[in-house]
Amino acid sequence: SGFNSIGHMDTMSRGRHQIGHYKEGEEFIQNVFHVLSQIFTGKEKSNLAICWLQYEISKVIHCLQAKKKKKLKAQGRKSKKLAKNFLKAPDNRNNLSLWKLYAYLEWLLGNTDDSRKVFDTALCTAGAGGLKSAQLCSLSLLYAQLEVELLESIEGAVMSRAVHILTKLTENGPYVPYSGQVLPVNVLKARKTYEHALQDYLSKTPVSDQDQVKDTDQLVNLVGCYALFQYLTVGIDAAVLIYTQASEKLEVSASQKCENTGENSGILNFPTALEAVTLLHTNLLRFHMKISVYPLNPLREALTEALKRYPSNQSLWRSYIHIQRKSHSASKARRFFDSVTRSTNSLEPWLFAIQAEQMRKKLTEKVQRADVGEIHCTIPETGLTNRIVALFEHAVQSENGTHCPLLWRNYLNFMV
């Protein structure tokens, strides 16, 4: 037809079908990867392999969300074959980022034991970098996070595999796979090591920008590991305390840098480090609320503060919408969306404000159309429709909104 979408548009639904990856777009992307992999060498080639594997994982996640079991099986086979081929290449054998993605892929496909073997192998071959190695910290953090998600409650978590992983990370010795128990003395030693390591990172001043990028990445992983360790061994308050300490320190560093250089972009990588720490913080609070009784307010406050600062972070907006769905009063969320859209040029607040209203509309329609013979109209539905149309109108009039195909498509889709 001479007109095809490249990649995927997973935000639109056509009838009952979610629009997924188009065949022609998929072929184009695969060709680009193949051509580039023949041109690149060394570090660039490894980075390309990481991007390629991340793209494959995004397709697996897409199949999981759409609950397409048949497609997931085929996609899983293809993605695993690709990952194994990458790891066979001599340059990539010690690339922990690739091992991490391969282990994550196995986990997503439901092969928990295989995934653990891959993680353990990677940790054993990684050597004894401990908390000094950013890649090792990042690998251990993901492994521990996945293990924590399997826990049904926080009781007895001190003996879990996640605590073993986070404890071993601090020991600077070769990794030993989990044998079913964690010694209390090792837990105490690990806590001391984490505490000192975090203090060192927060108090040291980087020499060059290059060091700084490395240090901030490392700091995020360290804070993530330490907070998760405290969460499992002490409790949620101890974990939140670490996130708060790290955030405060990063904020101070960023504002000092602004004053010194007279620019408002902040430290080269500090805003992103602060954003990453905030994301870890809110995700942990959400997880804790899922497995135990905990008030909603700390999470709501953390999210609103973070979104004022990072209005274009989609993960934070998703979490915000998710918790607002539980609330029966929409006015608070509407006021918040309104204040954020006034103070920023990013489109995300508009798109998510519209999505939140559309979810509310769906919910009221479901209530009104409940199969009870006589229809009980609880909330007049037209108000919501008008409100959504008004939001679309304001959004497409904004400078960025005028040029956003997704926004126009959603608007047309809604009007139809």
C-alpha positions as CSV (number, residue, x, y, z in Angstrom):
1,S,0.0,0.0,0.0
2,G,3.1,2.2,0.2
3,F,2.2,3.1,3.8
4,N,3.4,1.1,6.8
5,S,4.1,1.8,10.4
6,I,7.6,1.0,11.5
7,G,8.1,-0.6,14.9
8,H,5.0,-0.7,17.0
9,M,2.2,1.6,18.4
10,D,1.1,-0.2,21.5
11,T,-1.0,2.7,22.7
12,M,-3.8,2.3,20.1
13,S,-6.3,-0.5,20.1
14,R,-8.4,-1.5,17.1
15,G,-11.5,-3.2,18.3
16,R,-10.4,-6.0,20.4
17,H,-7.0,-6.2,18.9
18,Q,-4.0,-4.3,20.3
19,I,-1.9,-3.0,17.5
20,G,1.5,-4.8,17.8
21,H,4.6,-5.0,15.8
22,Y,4.1,-4.7,12.1
23,K,5.7,-7.2,9.8
24,E,7.3,-4.7,7.4
25,G,8.4,-2.4,10.2
26,E,9.9,-5.4,12.0
27,E,11.9,-6.5,8.9
28,F,13.2,-3.0,8.5
29,I,14.5,-2.8,12.1
30,Q,16.1,-6.3,11.9
31,N,17.9,-5.2,8.6
32,V,19.2,-2.1,10.3
33,F,20.6,-4.2,13.2
34,H,22.2,-6.8,10.8
35,V,23.8,-4.1,8.6
36,L,25.2,-2.2,11.6
37,S,26.6,-5.3,13.3
38,Q,28.8,-5.9,10.3
39,I,30.1,-2.3,10.3
40,F,30.8,-1.9,14.0
41,T,33.7,-3.4,16.0
42,G,34.8,-3.7,19.6
43,K,32.9,-1.5,22.2
44,E,30.4,-0.2,19.6
45,K,29.5,-3.7,18.5
46,S,28.9,-4.7,22.2
47,N,26.7,-1.7,22.7
48,L,24.7,-2.5,19.6
49,A,24.2,-6.1,20.9
50,I,22.8,-4.6,24.2
51,C,20.4,-2.4,22.2
52,W,19.3,-5.3,20.1
53,L,18.7,-7.5,23.1
54,Q,16.8,-4.7,24.8
55,Y,14.6,-4.4,21.7
56,E,13.9,-8.2,21.7
57,I,13.0,-8.0,25.4
58,S,10.5,-5.2,24.7
59,K,8.8,-7.6,22.2
60,V,8.6,-10.4,24.8
61,I,7.1,-7.9,27.4
62,H,4.6,-6.9,24.7
63,C,3.5,-10.5,24.2
64,L,3.3,-11.0,28.0
65,Q,1.0,-7.9,28.3
66,A,-1.2,-9.0,25.4
67,K,-1.3,-12.5,26.9
68,K,-0.4,-14.1,23.5
69,K,1.0,-17.5,24.7
70,K,1.7,-18.9,21.2
71,K,3.4,-15.8,20.0
72,L,5.4,-15.5,23.3
73,K,6.8,-19.0,22.8
74,A,8.0,-18.3,19.2
75,Q,9.4,-14.9,20.2
76,G,11.1,-16.4,23.2
77,R,12.9,-19.0,21.1
78,K,14.1,-16.3,18.6
79,S,15.3,-13.9,21.3
80,K,17.1,-16.7,23.3
81,K,18.9,-17.8,20.2
82,L,20.1,-14.3,19.5
83,A,21.2,-13.8,23.1
84,K,23.2,-17.0,23.0
85,N,24.9,-16.1,19.8
86,F,25.9,-12.7,21.2
87,L,27.4,-14.4,24.3
88,K,29.4,-16.8,22.2
89,A,31.4,-14.0,20.6
90,P,34.8,-13.7,22.2
91,D,34.4,-9.9,22.9
92,N,31.2,-10.5,24.8
93,R,32.0,-13.4,27.1
94,N,32.8,-11.1,30.0
95,N,30.2,-8.5,29.2
96,L,28.0,-8.4,32.3
97,S,25.4,-6.1,30.7
98,L,24.7,-8.8,28.1
99,W,24.6,-11.6,30.7
100,K,22.2,-9.5,32.7
101,L,19.8,-9.0,29.8
102,Y,20.0,-12.7,28.9
103,A,19.2,-13.7,32.5
104,Y,16.3,-11.2,32.5
105,L,15.0,-12.6,29.3
106,E,14.9,-16.1,30.7
107,W,13.1,-14.8,33.8
108,L,10.4,-13.1,31.7
109,L,9.9,-16.3,29.8
110,G,9.1,-18.0,33.1
111,N,12.3,-20.1,33.2
112,T,13.2,-19.0,36.8
113,D,15.7,-21.8,37.4
114,D,17.5,-21.3,34.1
115,S,17.6,-17.5,34.8
116,R,19.1,-18.2,38.3
117,K,21.8,-20.3,36.7
118,V,22.7,-17.6,34.2
119,F,22.8,-14.9,37.0
120,D,24.9,-17.2,39.2
121,T,27.3,-18.0,36.3
122,A,27.7,-14.3,35.5
123,L,28.3,-13.4,39.1
124,C,30.9,-16.2,39.5
125,T,32.8,-15.2,36.4
126,A,32.6,-11.5,37.2
127,G,35.4,-11.7,39.8
128,A,35.7,-9.8,43.0
129,G,34.9,-6.2,42.2
130,G,32.3,-5.9,44.9
131,L,30.7,-2.5,45.4
132,K,33.4,-0.8,43.3
133,S,32.2,-2.4,40.1
134,A,29.2,-0.6,38.6
135,Q,28.2,-3.6,36.3
136,L,28.4,-6.1,39.2
137,C,26.2,-3.9,41.4
138,S,23.7,-3.4,38.5
139,L,23.6,-7.2,37.9
140,S,23.2,-8.0,41.6
141,L,20.5,-5.4,42.0
142,L,18.3,-6.8,39.2
143,Y,18.8,-10.4,40.4
144,A,17.8,-9.3,44.0
145,Q,14.8,-7.3,42.7
146,L,13.4,-10.2,40.7
147,E,13.9,-12.5,43.7
148,V,12.1,-10.1,46.0
149,E,9.1,-10.0,43.6
150,L,8.6,-13.7,44.3
151,L,8.2,-13.1,48.1
152,E,4.7,-13.2,49.4
153,S,5.5,-11.3,52.6
154,I,8.4,-9.6,54.2
155,E,8.4,-12.0,57.2
156,G,11.5,-14.2,57.2
157,A,13.0,-12.4,54.2
158,V,16.3,-12.2,56.0
159,M,16.9,-15.8,54.9
160,S,15.9,-15.2,51.3
161,R,18.0,-15.6,48.2
162,A,17.8,-11.8,47.6
163,V,19.6,-11.1,50.9
164,H,22.3,-13.7,50.0
165,I,23.0,-11.9,46.7
166,L,23.2,-8.5,48.3
167,T,25.4,-9.8,51.2
168,K,27.8,-11.6,48.8
169,L,28.2,-8.3,46.8
170,T,29.8,-6.6,49.8
171,E,32.3,-9.4,50.5
172,N,34.7,-8.7,47.7
173,G,35.4,-12.4,47.3
174,P,34.2,-14.9,44.7
175,Y,30.5,-15.4,44.5
176,V,29.0,-18.6,46.0
177,P,25.5,-19.7,44.9
178,Y,22.7,-19.6,47.4
179,S,22.5,-22.7,49.6
180,G,19.4,-22.0,51.6
181,Q,20.6,-19.9,54.5
182,V,22.3,-16.6,55.3
183,L,24.5,-16.1,58.4
184,P,23.4,-13.3,60.7
185,V,27.0,-12.2,61.1
186,N,27.4,-11.8,57.4
187,V,24.3,-9.6,57.3
188,L,25.7,-7.3,60.0
189,K,29.1,-7.0,58.2
190,A,27.3,-6.3,54.9
191,R,25.2,-3.5,56.5
192,K,28.4,-1.8,57.8
193,T,30.1,-2.2,54.4
194,Y,27.1,-0.6,52.6
195,E,27.0,2.2,55.1
196,H,30.7,3.1,54.6
197,A,30.5,2.7,50.9
198,L,27.5,5.1,50.6
199,Q,29.1,7.7,52.9
200,D,32.3,7.6,50.7
201,Y,30.3,8.1,47.5
202,L,28.2,10.9,48.9
203,S,31.3,12.8,50.3
204,K,33.7,12.4,47.4
205,T,34.0,15.1,44.7
206,P,34.7,13.8,41.2
207,V,37.7,15.0,39.3
208,S,36.5,15.0,35.7
209,D,33.1,14.8,34.0
210,Q,33.9,11.3,32.8
211,D,34.5,10.2,36.4
212,Q,31.3,11.9,37.4
213,V,29.1,9.9,34.9
214,K,30.7,6.7,36.2
215,D,30.2,7.7,39.8
216,T,26.6,8.7,39.5
217,D,25.7,5.5,37.7
218,Q,27.5,3.6,40.5
219,L,25.8,5.7,43.2
220,V,22.3,4.8,41.9
221,N,23.1,1.1,41.9
222,L,24.7,1.3,45.3
223,V,21.7,3.2,46.8
224,G,19.3,0.6,45.2
225,C,21.3,-2.4,46.6
226,Y,21.6,-0.9,50.1
227,A,18.0,0.2,50.3
228,L,16.7,-3.2,49.2
229,F,19.1,-4.9,51.7
230,Q,17.7,-2.7,54.5
231,Y,14.1,-3.3,53.4
232,L,14.6,-7.1,53.6
233,T,16.6,-7.1,56.8
234,V,15.1,-4.2,58.8
235,G,11.9,-2.9,57.1
236,I,10.4,-0.3,54.8
237,D,11.2,2.7,56.9
238,A,15.0,1.9,56.9
239,A,14.9,1.7,53.1
240,V,13.0,5.0,52.7
241,L,15.6,6.7,54.9
242,I,18.4,5.7,52.6
243,Y,16.5,7.0,49.5
244,T,15.8,10.3,51.4
245,Q,19.5,10.7,52.4
246,A,20.7,10.0,48.9
247,S,18.2,12.3,47.3
248,E,19.0,15.2,49.6
249,K,22.7,14.9,48.9
250,L,22.1,14.7,45.1
251,E,19.9,17.8,45.3
252,V,22.5,19.8,47.2
253,S,25.2,18.7,44.8
254,A,23.1,19.7,41.8
255,S,22.3,23.1,43.1
256,Q,25.9,23.8,44.1
257,K,27.0,22.9,40.6
258,C,24.4,25.3,39.2
259,E,25.7,28.2,41.3
260,N,29.3,27.5,40.4
261,T,28.8,27.3,36.7
262,G,26.0,29.7,36.4
263,E,23.9,27.4,34.4
264,N,20.6,25.7,35.3
265,S,21.2,22.3,33.6
266,G,22.6,21.0,36.9
267,I,25.4,18.5,37.0
268,L,26.0,16.5,33.9
269,N,24.4,13.4,35.2
270,F,23.0,14.3,38.6
271,P,19.5,15.1,37.5
272,T,19.3,11.7,35.9
273,A,20.8,10.1,39.0
274,L,18.2,11.8,41.2
275,E,15.4,10.7,38.8
276,A,16.7,7.1,38.9
277,V,16.8,7.1,42.8
278,T,13.3,8.5,42.9
279,L,12.1,5.8,40.6
280,L,13.6,3.0,42.8
281,H,12.0,4.7,45.8
282,T,8.5,4.8,44.4
283,N,8.7,1.3,42.9
284,L,9.7,-0.1,46.3
285,L,6.8,1.7,48.0
286,R,4.4,0.3,45.4
287,F,5.7,-3.2,45.9
288,H,5.5,-2.9,49.7
289,M,1.8,-1.8,49.4
290,K,1.1,-4.8,47.3
291,I,2.4,-7.4,49.9
292,S,1.4,-5.7,53.1
293,V,-0.7,-3.0,54.7
294,Y,0.8,0.5,54.3
295,P,-0.6,4.0,53.9
296,L,-1.0,5.5,50.5
297,N,0.1,9.0,51.4
298,P,4.0,8.5,51.4
299,L,3.8,7.1,47.9
300,R,1.4,9.8,46.7
301,E,3.7,12.5,48.1
302,A,6.8,11.0,46.7
303,L,5.2,10.8,43.2
304,T,3.8,14.3,43.2
305,E,7.2,15.7,44.3
306,A,9.0,13.7,41.6
307,L,6.6,14.6,38.8
308,K,6.9,18.3,39.5
309,R,10.6,17.9,38.9
310,Y,10.5,15.3,36.1
311,P,7.2,16.0,34.2
312,S,8.2,13.8,31.2
313,N,9.0,10.6,33.2
314,Q,6.5,8.0,31.9
315,S,7.1,5.4,34.6
316,L,6.3,7.9,37.3
317,W,3.1,9.0,35.6
318,R,2.0,5.3,35.2
319,S,2.5,4.8,38.9
320,Y,0.6,8.0,39.7
321,I,-2.4,7.0,37.5
322,H,-2.4,3.5,39.0
323,I,-2.7,4.9,42.6
324,Q,-5.3,7.5,41.6
325,R,-7.5,4.8,40.2
326,K,-8.0,3.6,43.8
327,S,-9.3,7.0,44.9
328,H,-13.0,8.0,44.4
329,S,-12.3,11.7,44.3
330,A,-10.8,12.9,41.0
331,S,-10.5,16.6,41.9
332,K,-7.1,16.3,43.6
333,A,-5.5,14.5,40.6
334,R,-7.2,17.0,38.2
335,R,-5.7,19.9,40.1
336,F,-2.3,18.3,40.0
337,F,-2.4,17.6,36.3
338,D,-3.6,21.2,35.7
339,S,-0.7,22.6,37.7
340,V,1.9,20.4,36.0
341,T,0.7,21.2,32.4
342,R,0.9,24.9,33.2
343,S,4.5,24.7,34.3
344,T,6.0,22.5,31.6
345,N,6.2,22.1,27.8
346,S,6.3,18.3,27.9
347,L,3.4,16.4,26.4
348,E,3.4,13.5,28.9
349,P,1.3,15.3,31.5
350,W,-1.4,16.0,28.8
351,L,-1.3,12.4,27.5
352,F,-1.6,10.9,31.0
353,A,-4.3,13.4,32.1
354,I,-6.3,12.3,29.1
355,Q,-5.6,8.6,29.9
356,A,-6.7,9.0,33.5
357,E,-10.1,10.6,32.4
358,Q,-10.6,7.8,29.8
359,M,-10.1,5.2,32.5
360,R,-12.6,6.9,34.7
361,K,-15.1,7.1,31.8
362,K,-14.6,3.4,31.2
363,L,-15.3,2.6,34.8
364,T,-18.5,4.7,35.0
365,E,-19.8,3.1,31.7
366,K,-19.1,-0.3,33.2
367,V,-21.2,0.7,36.3
368,Q,-24.0,2.1,34.2
369,R,-24.2,-0.9,31.9
370,A,-24.2,-3.4,34.7
371,D,-26.6,-6.2,33.8
372,V,-29.3,-5.4,36.4
373,G,-32.3,-5.1,34.2
374,E,-33.0,-1.5,35.1
375,I,-30.2,0.8,34.3
376,H,-29.0,2.9,37.3
377,C,-27.3,6.0,36.1
378,T,-24.9,7.0,38.9
379,I,-22.7,9.6,37.3
380,P,-23.7,11.6,34.2
381,E,-21.4,10.4,31.6
382,T,-21.5,13.4,29.3
383,G,-19.5,15.5,31.7
384,L,-16.5,13.2,31.3
385,T,-16.7,13.2,27.5
386,N,-16.8,17.0,27.4
387,R,-13.9,17.1,29.8
388,I,-11.8,14.7,27.7
389,V,-12.5,16.7,24.5
390,A,-11.5,19.9,26.3
391,L,-8.2,18.2,27.4
392,F,-7.5,17.1,23.8
393,E,-8.3,20.6,22.6
394,H,-5.9,22.3,25.0
395,A,-3.2,19.7,24.4
396,V,-3.2,20.0,20.6
397,Q,-3.0,23.8,20.9
398,S,0.2,23.6,22.9
399,E,3.4,24.0,20.9
400,N,4.5,20.4,21.2
401,G,1.0,19.0,21.0
402,T,0.4,20.5,17.5
403,H,3.2,18.3,16.1
404,C,2.5,15.1,18.0
405,P,0.9,12.4,15.7
406,L,0.1,10.2,18.7
407,L,-2.0,12.9,20.3
408,W,-3.9,13.6,17.0
409,R,-4.5,9.9,16.5
410,N,-5.8,9.4,20.0
411,Y,-8.1,12.4,19.6
412,L,-9.5,11.1,16.3
413,N,-9.9,7.6,17.9
414,F,-11.8,9.1,20.8
415,M,-14.1,11.2,18.6
416,V,-14.9,8.1,16.5
